[in-house]
Amino acid sequence: MTDPRIIVAIDTFDLEKANAILEQLNPDLCLVKIGSVVFNALGKSFLKHASSQGFKIFLDLKLHDIPNTVSETIKGFNDCKIDMLTVHLSGGEEMLKTAILAGKSINTKVIGVSMLTSLEDEDSLTLFGNKLEDQISNLFRVAVKANIDGIVCSPHELEIANTILGPNSIKITPGIRDIKIKDDQVRTMNAKEAIEMGSTFLVIGRPITQAEGISQALQNFNNSIYEK
């Protein structure tokens, strides 16, 4: 069977809700993203529970600190099964290299976050004095120098990623929507388009976890990737 291409984001601090979502997901169709909302509330116990149910784990804490702190934080997950975890590329090359070494010690891939999908060109100019596209390109070049396992970016930056990163680099894209909706994600795309643009994994949260039928929504997204 083909490895899952969808990562379902479980973003709730409520254990009952988190377990209810997990029960309706299928590890043959998706990985599970554990971000700061669920991790800060439910901790390693939920991470280990999801793993025990057969789900591969994408730990999305977007670590961003001095190299030693990031390294020790990653090593602190040595009692967990984590497939991939995230750090901010803006932490710099030394932090990234230290994170990669720590990741290898616990057998996990390290993925670099470029720019949050909630940010627009104006935000990038204010924060970095750089256009969004230029800032993302700079961060991708840092990722290449550090030899990181992969990156997280908006599906709209996949073309830049394909140009700068190596062919084996993992590309994870949030901001996946089946229909146009108004929320805090501004750089979005549908699932099939993102895969065709070169995305390795699609992060999908609310369109699945807030659907009336969670298992059917997951199946529908999965079908949409492979439909002719």
MIDOSE-1310 file (N, C-alpha, C; in nm, 2 decimals, decimal comma, always signed):
residues 228
mtdp	+0,08/-0,12/+0,00/+0,00/+0,00/+0,00/+0,09/+0,13/+0,00; +0,04/+0,23/-0,07/+0,11/+0,36/-0,07/+0,11/+0,42/+0,06; +0,23/+0,48/+0,10/+0,24/+0,55/+0,23/+0,14/+0,66/+0,23; +0,08/+0,69/+0,35/-0,01/+0,81/+0,36/+0,06/+0,94/+0,32
riiv	-0,01/+1,03/+0,25/+0,04/+1,16/+0,21/-0,03/+1,27/+0,30; -0,13/+1,23/+0,38/-0,20/+1,33/+0,46/-0,15/+1,33/+0,60; -0,13/+1,44/+0,66/-0,10/+1,45/+0,80/-0,22/+1,53/+0,86; -0,30/+1,46/+0,95/-0,41/+1,53/+1,01/-0,37/+1,60/+1,14
aidt	-0,40/+1,73/+1,15/-0,36/+1,81/+1,26/-0,47/+1,80/+1,37; -0,43/+1,75/+1,49/-0,52/+1,75/+1,60/-0,49/+1,87/+1,69; -0,57/+1,97/+1,68/-0,54/+2,10/+1,75/-0,65/+2,13/+1,86; -0,65/+2,05/+1,97/-0,74/+2,08/+2,07/-0,67/+2,05/+2,21
fdle	-0,71/+2,12/+2,31/-0,65/+2,10/+2,44/-0,74/+2,00/+2,52; -0,85/+1,96/+2,46/-0,95/+1,88/+2,53/-0,92/+1,73/+2,50; -0,89/+1,65/+2,60/-0,85/+1,51/+2,58/-0,96/+1,43/+2,52; -1,09/+1,45/+2,56/-1,20/+1,38/+2,51/-1,21/+1,40/+2,36
kana	-1,20/+1,53/+2,32/-1,21/+1,57/+2,17/-1,10/+1,51/+2,10; -0,98/+1,52/+2,15/-0,86/+1,47/+2,09/-0,87/+1,32/+2,06; -0,92/+1,24/+2,16/-0,94/+1,10/+2,15/-1,05/+1,07/+2,05; -1,15/+1,15/+2,05/-1,27/+1,13/+1,96/-1,22/+1,14/+1,81
ileq	-1,14/+1,24/+1,79/-1,08/+1,26/+1,65/-0,99/+1,15/+1,62; -0,90/+1,11/+1,70/-0,81/+1,00/+1,68/-0,88/+0,87/+1,64; -0,99/+0,84/+1,72/-1,07/+0,72/+1,70/-1,13/+0,71/+1,56; -1,15/+0,83/+1,49/-1,22/+0,83/+1,36/-1,12/+0,84/+1,25
lnpd	-0,99/+0,84/+1,28/-0,88/+0,84/+1,18/-0,83/+0,70/+1,15; -0,77/+0,69/+1,04/-0,71/+0,56/+0,99/-0,56/+0,57/+0,97; -0,48/+0,50/+1,04/-0,33/+0,52/+1,03/-0,28/+0,47/+0,89; -0,37/+0,40/+0,81/-0,33/+0,36/+0,68/-0,35/+0,48/+0,58
lclv	-0,43/+0,58/+0,63/-0,46/+0,70/+0,54/-0,39/+0,82/+0,58; -0,34/+0,83/+0,71/-0,28/+0,95/+0,75/-0,18/+0,94/+0,86; -0,09/+1,03/+0,88/-0,01/+1,05/+1,00/-0,09/+1,15/+1,08; -0,04/+1,17/+1,21/-0,10/+1,26/+1,30/-0,01/+1,37/+1,33
kigs	-0,05/+1,50/+1,33/+0,03/+1,61/+1,37/-0,01/+1,65/+1,51; +0,09/+1,65/+1,60/+0,07/+1,70/+1,73/+0,15/+1,83/+1,75; +0,07/+1,94/+1,76/+0,13/+2,07/+1,77/+0,13/+2,12/+1,91; +0,15/+2,25/+1,93/+0,17/+2,31/+2,06/+0,04/+2,30/+2,14
vvfn	-0,08/+2,32/+2,07/-0,21/+2,33/+2,15/-0,23/+2,19/+2,22; -0,22/+2,08/+2,15/-0,25/+1,95/+2,21/-0,13/+1,91/+2,30; -0,01/+1,94/+2,26/+0,10/+1,89/+2,34/+0,12/+1,97/+2,47; +0,10/+2,10/+2,47/+0,11/+2,17/+2,59/+0,00/+2,13/+2,69
algk	-0,12/+2,09/+2,64/-0,23/+2,05/+2,73/-0,22/+1,90/+2,77; -0,18/+1,81/+2,68/-0,19/+1,67/+2,70/-0,06/+1,60/+2,71; +0,05/+1,66/+2,66/+0,18/+1,61/+2,68/+0,22/+1,48/+2,61; +0,32/+1,42/+2,66/+0,37/+1,30/+2,60/+0,27/+1,18/+2,60
sflk	+0,18/+1,19/+2,70/+0,09/+1,07/+2,71/+0,00/+1,06/+2,59; -0,04/+1,17/+2,53/-0,13/+1,17/+2,41/-0,05/+1,13/+2,29; +0,08/+1,18/+2,28/+0,17/+1,15/+2,18/+0,19/+0,99/+2,17; +0,22/+0,94/+2,29/+0,24/+0,79/+2,30/+0,12/+0,71/+2,27
hass	+0,00/+0,77/+2,31/-0,13/+0,70/+2,28/-0,15/+0,69/+2,13; -0,13/+0,80/+2,07/-0,15/+0,81/+1,92/-0,06/+0,71/+1,85; +0,07/+0,71/+1,90/+0,17/+0,61/+1,84/+0,13/+0,47/+1,86; +0,07/+0,44/+1,98/+0,03/+0,30/+2,01/-0,09/+0,26/+1,93
qgfk	-0,16/+0,35/+1,87/-0,27/+0,32/+1,78/-0,23/+0,30/+1,64; -0,10/+0,30/+1,61/-0,04/+0,28/+1,48/-0,01/+0,40/+1,40; -0,03/+0,52/+1,45/-0,01/+0,64/+1,38/+0,14/+0,69/+1,38; +0,19/+0,72/+1,27/+0,32/+0,79/+1,27/+0,30/+0,93/+1,32
ifld	+0,39/+0,99/+1,39/+0,38/+1,12/+1,45/+0,46/+1,23/+1,39; +0,40/+1,34/+1,36/+0,46/+1,46/+1,31/+0,45/+1,56/+1,43; +0,56/+1,58/+1,50/+0,56/+1,66/+1,62/+0,59/+1,81/+1,57; +0,49/+1,89/+1,58/+0,51/+2,03/+1,52/+0,51/+2,13/+1,63
lklh	+0,63/+2,14/+1,70/+0,65/+2,24/+1,81/+0,73/+2,36/+1,76; +0,78/+2,35/+1,64/+0,85/+2,47/+1,58/+0,95/+2,52/+1,67; +1,04/+2,44/+1,72/+1,15/+2,48/+1,81/+1,23/+2,59/+1,76; +1,26/+2,68/+1,84/+1,34/+2,80/+1,80/+1,41/+2,86/+1,92
dipn	+1,54/+2,82/+1,94/+1,61/+2,87/+2,06/+1,76/+2,85/+2,03; +1,84/+2,88/+2,14/+1,98/+2,86/+2,12/+2,01/+2,71/+2,09; +2,12/+2,68/+2,02/+2,14/+2,54/+1,97/+2,13/+2,44/+2,08; +2,20/+2,46/+2,20/+2,20/+2,36/+2,30/+2,06/+2,33/+2,36
tvse	+1,98/+2,44/+2,37/+1,84/+2,42/+2,42/+1,76/+2,34/+2,33; +1,77/+2,37/+2,20/+1,69/+2,29/+2,10/+1,74/+2,14/+2,10; +1,87/+2,12/+2,11/+1,92/+1,99/+2,11/+1,87/+1,91/+2,23; +1,88/+1,97/+2,35/+1,84/+1,90/+2,47/+1,69/+1,87/+2,47
tikg	+1,61/+1,96/+2,41/+1,46/+1,95/+2,40/+1,43/+1,82/+2,31; +1,50/+1,82/+2,20/+1,48/+1,70/+2,11/+1,52/+1,57/+2,17; +1,64/+1,57/+2,24/+1,68/+1,45/+2,31/+1,59/+1,40/+2,42; +1,51/+1,50/+2,47/+1,41/+1,47/+2,57/+1,30/+1,38/+2,53
fndc	+1,29/+1,37/+2,39/+1,18/+1,28/+2,34/+1,23/+1,14/+2,30; +1,34/+1,10/+2,37/+1,40/+0,97/+2,34/+1,32/+0,85/+2,38; +1,21/+0,88/+2,46/+1,12/+0,77/+2,50/+0,99/+0,77/+2,42; +0,99/+0,85/+2,30/+0,88/+0,85/+2,22/+0,91/+0,81/+2,07
kidm	+0,81/+0,76/+2,00/+0,83/+0,73/+1,86/+0,78/+0,85/+1,78; +0,87/+0,92/+1,72/+0,84/+1,04/+1,64/+0,90/+1,02/+1,50; +0,82/+1,04/+1,40/+0,87/+1,02/+1,27/+0,94/+1,15/+1,22; +0,88/+1,27/+1,25/+0,93/+1,40/+1,21/+0,90/+1,50/+1,31
ltvh	+0,99/+1,60/+1,33/+0,96/+1,71/+1,42/+1,01/+1,84/+1,35; +0,95/+1,95/+1,40/+0,98/+2,08/+1,33/+1,07/+2,17/+1,42; +1,15/+2,25/+1,35/+1,23/+2,36/+1,41/+1,21/+2,48/+1,31; +1,24/+2,60/+1,36/+1,23/+2,72/+1,27/+1,36/+2,73/+1,20
lsgg	+1,36/+2,75/+1,06/+1,48/+2,77/+0,99/+1,55/+2,90/+1,03; +1,47/+3,00/+1,07/+1,52/+3,13/+1,12/+1,61/+3,11/+1,24; +1,62/+2,99/+1,30/+1,71/+2,97/+1,41/+1,85/+2,97/+1,37; +1,88/+2,96/+1,24/+2,01/+2,97/+1,19/+2,08/+2,83/+1,17
eeml	+2,19/+2,83/+1,09/+2,25/+2,71/+1,05/+2,31/+2,63/+1,17; +2,37/+2,69/+1,26/+2,42/+2,62/+1,38/+2,31/+2,55/+1,46; +2,20/+2,62/+1,48/+2,09/+2,56/+1,55/+2,04/+2,44/+1,47; +2,03/+2,45/+1,34/+1,97/+2,35/+1,26/+2,06/+2,22/+1,26
ktai	+2,19/+2,24/+1,25/+2,28/+2,13/+1,25/+2,28/+2,06/+1,38; +2,27/+2,13/+1,49/+2,26/+2,07/+1,63/+2,13/+1,99/+1,64; +2,03/+2,05/+1,59/+1,89/+1,98/+1,59/+1,90/+1,85/+1,51; +1,96/+1,85/+1,40/+1,97/+1,73/+1,31/+2,05/+1,62/+1,38
lagk	+2,15/+1,65/+1,45/+2,23/+1,56/+1,53/+2,15/+1,50/+1,64; +2,07/+1,58/+1,71/+1,99/+1,54/+1,82/+1,88/+1,45/+1,76; +1,82/+1,49/+1,64/+1,72/+1,41/+1,58/+1,76/+1,27/+1,54; +1,89/+1,26/+1,50/+1,94/+1,13/+1,46/+1,95/+1,04/+1,59
sint	+1,98/+1,10/+1,70/+2,00/+1,03/+1,83/+1,87/+0,96/+1,87; +1,76/+1,02/+1,83/+1,63/+0,96/+1,87/+1,55/+0,91/+1,75; +1,63/+0,90/+1,64/+1,57/+0,84/+1,51/+1,45/+0,91/+1,46; +1,46/+1,04/+1,45/+1,36/+1,12/+1,39/+1,41/+1,22/+1,29
kvig	+1,33/+1,25/+1,19/+1,37/+1,35/+1,09/+1,34/+1,49/+1,14; +1,43/+1,58/+1,10/+1,41/+1,72/+1,14/+1,36/+1,80/+1,02; +1,25/+1,87/+1,04/+1,19/+1,95/+0,93/+1,19/+2,10/+0,96; +1,24/+2,18/+0,87/+1,25/+2,33/+0,90/+1,13/+2,41/+0,85
vsml	+1,07/+2,49/+0,94/+0,96/+2,57/+0,90/+1,01/+2,70/+0,84; +0,96/+2,74/+0,73/+1,01/+2,86/+0,66/+0,93/+2,98/+0,72; +0,81/+3,01/+0,65/+0,73/+3,12/+0,70/+0,59/+3,07/+0,72; +0,53/+3,11/+0,83/+0,39/+3,07/+0,87/+0,29/+3,10/+0,75
tsle	+0,20/+3,01/+0,73/+0,10/+3,04/+0,62/+0,00/+3,15/+0,65; +0,01/+3,20/+0,77/-0,08/+3,31/+0,81/-0,02/+3,44/+0,77; +0,11/+3,44/+0,73/+0,18/+3,57/+0,70/+0,17/+3,60/+0,55; +0,16/+3,73/+0,52/+0,16/+3,78/+0,38/+0,28/+3,87/+0,36
deds	+0,29/+3,92/+0,24/+0,41/+4,00/+0,19/+0,43/+4,12/+0,29; +0,33/+4,19/+0,33/+0,34/+4,30/+0,41/+0,40/+4,26/+0,55; +0,36/+4,15/+0,60/+0,42/+4,10/+0,73/+0,57/+4,07/+0,71; +0,61/+4,01/+0,60/+0,75/+3,98/+0,58/+0,83/+4,11/+0,57
ltlf	+0,78/+4,21/+0,50/+0,85/+4,34/+0,49/+0,87/+4,40/+0,63; +0,76/+4,40/+0,71/+0,77/+4,46/+0,84/+0,86/+4,38/+0,93; +0,86/+4,25/+0,93/+0,94/+4,17/+1,02/+1,09/+4,16/+0,98; +1,11/+4,14/+0,84/+1,24/+4,11/+0,80/+1,30/+4,21/+0,70
gnkl	+1,22/+4,31/+0,66/+1,26/+4,40/+0,56/+1,29/+4,34/+0,42; +1,21/+4,23/+0,40/+1,23/+4,15/+0,28/+1,10/+4,10/+0,23; +1,08/+4,10/+0,09/+0,96/+4,04/+0,04/+0,95/+3,89/+0,08; +0,83/+3,85/+0,09/+0,80/+3,71/+0,13/+0,88/+3,61/+0,05
edqi	+0,87/+3,62/-0,08/+0,94/+3,52/-0,17/+1,09/+3,52/-0,14; +1,15/+3,64/-0,13/+1,29/+3,65/-0,11/+1,33/+3,60/+0,03; +1,25/+3,62/+0,13/+1,28/+3,57/+0,26/+1,27/+3,42/+0,27; +1,17/+3,36/+0,20/+1,16/+3,22/+0,20/+1,27/+3,16/+0,12
snlf	+1,32/+3,22/+0,01/+1,43/+3,17/-0,06/+1,56/+3,17/+0,02; +1,58/+3,27/+0,10/+1,69/+3,28/+0,19/+1,69/+3,17/+0,29; +1,57/+3,14/+0,35/+1,56/+3,04/+0,45/+1,58/+2,90/+0,39; +1,53/+2,88/+0,27/+1,56/+2,75/+0,20/+1,71/+2,73/+0,17
rvav	+1,78/+2,83/+0,14/+1,92/+2,82/+0,12/+1,99/+2,78/+0,25; +1,95/+2,83/+0,36/+2,00/+2,79/+0,50/+1,97/+2,65/+0,52; +1,85/+2,60/+0,48/+1,81/+2,46/+0,50/+1,91/+2,37/+0,42; +1,94/+2,41/+0,30/+2,03/+2,33/+0,21/+2,17/+2,32/+0,28
kani	+2,22/+2,44/+0,33/+2,35/+2,44/+0,39/+2,36/+2,35/+0,52; +2,25/+2,35/+0,59/+2,25/+2,27/+0,71/+2,22/+2,12/+0,68; +2,18/+2,09/+0,56/+2,15/+1,95/+0,51/+2,03/+1,89/+0,60; +1,93/+1,97/+0,62/+1,81/+1,93/+0,69/+1,73/+1,83/+0,61
dgiv	+1,65/+1,75/+0,68/+1,57/+1,65/+0,61/+1,46/+1,70/+0,52; +1,40/+1,82/+0,56/+1,29/+1,87/+0,48/+1,25/+2,00/+0,53; +1,14/+2,05/+0,47/+1,09/+2,19/+0,50/+0,94/+2,19/+0,51; +0,89/+2,28/+0,58/+0,74/+2,31/+0,58/+0,73/+2,45/+0,51
csph	+0,64/+2,45/+0,41/+0,61/+2,58/+0,35/+0,47/+2,58/+0,29; +0,42/+2,70/+0,26/+0,29/+2,71/+0,19/+0,30/+2,64/+0,06; +0,19/+2,58/+0,01/+0,19/+2,52/-0,12/+0,23/+2,61/-0,23; +0,21/+2,74/-0,21/+0,25/+2,84/-0,31/+0,40/+2,86/-0,32
elei	+0,48/+2,81/-0,22/+0,62/+2,82/-0,22/+0,69/+2,69/-0,27; +0,61/+2,60/-0,32/+0,67/+2,47/-0,36/+0,76/+2,49/-0,49; +0,72/+2,58/-0,57/+0,80/+2,61/-0,69/+0,94/+2,65/-0,65; +0,95/+2,74/-0,55/+1,08/+2,79/-0,50/+1,15/+2,67/-0,44
anti	+1,08/+2,59/-0,36/+1,14/+2,48/-0,29/+1,20/+2,38/-0,39; +1,13/+2,35/-0,50/+1,17/+2,26/-0,60/+1,30/+2,31/-0,67; +1,31/+2,44/-0,68/+1,43/+2,50/-0,74/+1,55/+2,50/-0,65; +1,54/+2,52/-0,52/+1,65/+2,54/-0,43/+1,69/+2,41/-0,36
lgpn	+1,59/+2,33/-0,32/+1,62/+2,21/-0,24/+1,64/+2,09/-0,33; +1,71/+1,99/-0,27/+1,74/+1,87/-0,35/+1,62/+1,79/-0,37; +1,62/+1,69/-0,47/+1,51/+1,61/-0,50/+1,46/+1,52/-0,39; +1,54/+1,49/-0,30/+1,50/+1,40/-0,19/+1,45/+1,47/-0,06
siki	+1,45/+1,60/-0,07/+1,40/+1,68/+0,04/+1,25/+1,66/+0,07; +1,21/+1,64/+0,19/+1,07/+1,63/+0,23/+1,01/+1,77/+0,22; +0,89/+1,78/+0,16/+0,82/+1,91/+0,15/+0,68/+1,89/+0,21; +0,66/+1,96/+0,32/+0,53/+1,94/+0,40/+0,45/+2,07/+0,38
tpgi	+0,33/+2,06/+0,33/+0,25/+2,19/+0,31/+0,12/+2,19/+0,39; +0,11/+2,29/+0,48/-0,02/+2,32/+0,54/-0,10/+2,41/+0,45; -0,21/+2,46/+0,50/-0,29/+2,55/+0,42/-0,36/+2,47/+0,31; -0,40/+2,35/+0,33/-0,47/+2,27/+0,23/-0,62/+2,28/+0,25
rdik	-0,69/+2,32/+0,15/-0,84/+2,34/+0,16/-0,91/+2,27/+0,04; -1,02/+2,21/+0,06/-1,10/+2,16/-0,05/-1,19/+2,26/-0,11; -1,22/+2,36/-0,03/-1,30/+2,47/-0,08/-1,25/+2,60/-0,02; -1,28/+2,71/-0,08/-1,23/+2,84/-0,03/-1,31/+2,88/+0,09
ikdd	-1,24/+2,89/+0,20/-1,31/+2,94/+0,33/-1,23/+3,05/+0,39; -1,29/+3,13/+0,47/-1,23/+3,25/+0,53/-1,18/+3,20/+0,67; -1,05/+3,19/+0,68/-0,99/+3,17/+0,82/-0,85/+3,23/+0,82; -0,76/+3,19/+0,92/-0,64/+3,25/+0,93/-0,53/+3,20/+0,84
qvrt	-0,56/+3,11/+0,75/-0,46/+3,06/+0,65/-0,49/+3,14/+0,53; -0,39/+3,21/+0,48/-0,41/+3,30/+0,36/-0,34/+3,24/+0,23; -0,24/+3,16/+0,25/-0,18/+3,10/+0,13/-0,21/+2,95/+0,12; -0,33/+2,93/+0,06/-0,38/+2,79/+0,06/-0,39/+2,74/-0,09
mnak	-0,42/+2,60/-0,10/-0,43/+2,53/-0,22/-0,51/+2,40/-0,20; -0,57/+2,34/-0,30/-0,63/+2,22/-0,28/-0,53/+2,10/-0,28; -0,57/+1,98/-0,23/-0,48/+1,87/-0,21/-0,41/+1,82/-0,34; -0,49/+1,80/-0,44/-0,44/+1,74/-0,56/-0,34/+1,84/-0,62
eaie	-0,37/+1,97/-0,63/-0,28/+2,07/-0,68/-0,14/+2,07/-0,61; -0,15/+2,06/-0,47/-0,03/+2,06/-0,39/+0,06/+1,94/-0,42; +0,00/+1,82/-0,43/+0,07/+1,70/-0,46/+0,14/+1,71/-0,60; +0,06/+1,76/-0,70/+0,12/+1,78/-0,83/+0,23/+1,88/-0,84
mgst	+0,23/+1,98/-0,74/+0,34/+2,08/-0,74/+0,46/+2,02/-0,67; +0,45/+1,90/-0,61/+0,57/+1,84/-0,55/+0,57/+1,83/-0,40; +0,45/+1,85/-0,33/+0,44/+1,83/-0,19/+0,45/+1,68/-0,15; +0,53/+1,65/-0,05/+0,54/+1,51/+0,00/+0,43/+1,48/+0,09
flvi	+0,40/+1,57/+0,18/+0,29/+1,55/+0,28/+0,20/+1,67/+0,28; +0,07/+1,65/+0,31/-0,02/+1,76/+0,32/-0,07/+1,77/+0,46; -0,06/+1,88/+0,53/-0,12/+1,90/+0,66/-0,26/+1,95/+0,65; -0,35/+1,88/+0,70/-0,49/+1,92/+0,70/-0,55/+1,91/+0,84
grpi	-0,61/+2,02/+0,89/-0,66/+2,02/+1,02/-0,81/+2,03/+1,02; -0,86/+2,16/+1,03/-1,00/+2,18/+1,04/-1,09/+2,12/+0,94; -1,05/+2,12/+0,81/-1,14/+2,06/+0,71/-1,17/+1,92/+0,73; -1,09/+1,85/+0,81/-1,11/+1,71/+0,85/-1,17/+1,70/+0,99
tqae	-1,10/+1,76/+1,08/-1,13/+1,74/+1,23/-1,26/+1,81/+1,27; -1,31/+1,91/+1,19/-1,43/+1,98/+1,22/-1,54/+1,94/+1,12; -1,52/+1,84/+1,04/-1,62/+1,79/+0,95/-1,72/+1,71/+1,02; -1,84/+1,70/+0,97/-1,95/+1,62/+1,03/-1,91/+1,47/+1,04
gisq	-1,85/+1,42/+0,94/-1,79/+1,29/+0,94/-1,64/+1,29/+0,92; -1,57/+1,28/+1,02/-1,42/+1,29/+1,02/-1,36/+1,18/+0,93; -1,40/+1,06/+0,95/-1,34/+0,95/+0,87/-1,37/+0,96/+0,72; -1,49/+1,01/+0,69/-1,53/+1,03/+0,55/-1,45/+1,15/+0,49
alqn	-1,44/+1,25/+0,56/-1,36/+1,37/+0,51/-1,22/+1,33/+0,48; -1,16/+1,25/+0,57/-1,02/+1,20/+0,54/-1,02/+1,12/+0,42; -1,11/+1,03/+0,40/-1,12/+0,95/+0,28/-1,14/+1,03/+0,16; -1,22/+1,14/+0,17/-1,25/+1,22/+0,05/-1,12/+1,30/+0,01
fnns	-1,04/+1,35/+0,11/-0,92/+1,42/+0,07/-0,82/+1,32/+0,01; -0,81/+1,20/+0,07/-0,72/+1,10/+0,01/-0,76/+1,06/-0,13; -0,89/+1,04/-0,15/-0,94/+1,01/-0,29/-0,90/+1,13/-0,39; -0,92/+1,25/-0,34/-0,89/+1,37/-0,43/-0,75/+1,37/-0,48
iyek	-0,66/+1,32/-0,40/-0,51/+1,32/-0,44/-0,49/+1,23/-0,56; -0,56/+1,12/-0,57/-0,53/+1,02/-0,67/-0,63/+1,02/-0,78; -0,74/+1,10/-0,77/-0,84/+1,10/-0,88/-0,78/+1,15/-1,01; -0,82/+1,10/-1,12/-0,77/+1,14/-1,26/-0,83/+1,27/-1,30
